[in-house]
């Protein structure tokens, strides 16, 4: 009798890696931008920063971006110092307020960035193109990867002159690179129009037959 614990070691196996990828157009963009204010007086700087941010938000609302699509991701106050002859001299503050905008109309991303810069945004940190509903594409590419693995195993079995069981003994998803590219880093003077390009969704699976 074969010990179940040693079954995988005892029986010959065919193991393959099934792979697949889909290239799709993004239907959503996430833009991170905001305002950095340099000031000697903290309260005055906070007031100036807040006024600029309010102007930007009002413009975004005018362009149809709802409040639920805007979220603060950073509010930071940094003290600055200059060093002269080994002595630190206070040089003011940097006040940074960044927020993230989710834009579901890809064709207006450039308009949104330009409008924010026109209203005072001086930090455009990144733009990332994504999918609103990526799970449907991930399931589709996973199915294709399984089919690819089965096809590979069948080719090997035919070459060896053996018959495969009707179903694999193991199908296991493998690690794969991130589905989406890293955010694009931009400066406040980034040229428009901004091109979203394409996204590639990948999947790998281990398919094994005994």
Secondary structure, 3 states (H helix, E strand, C coil): CCCHHHHHHHCCCEEEEEEEEEEEECCEEEEEEEEEEEECCHHHHHHHHHHHHHHHHHHHHHCCCCHHHEEEEEEEEEEEEEEECCEEEEEEEEEEEEEEEEECCHHHHHHHHHHHHHCCCCEEEEEEEECCCHHHHHHHHHHHHHHHHHHHHHHHHHHHCCCCCCCCCEEEECCCCCCCCCCEECCCCCCCCCCCCEEEEEEEEEEEEC
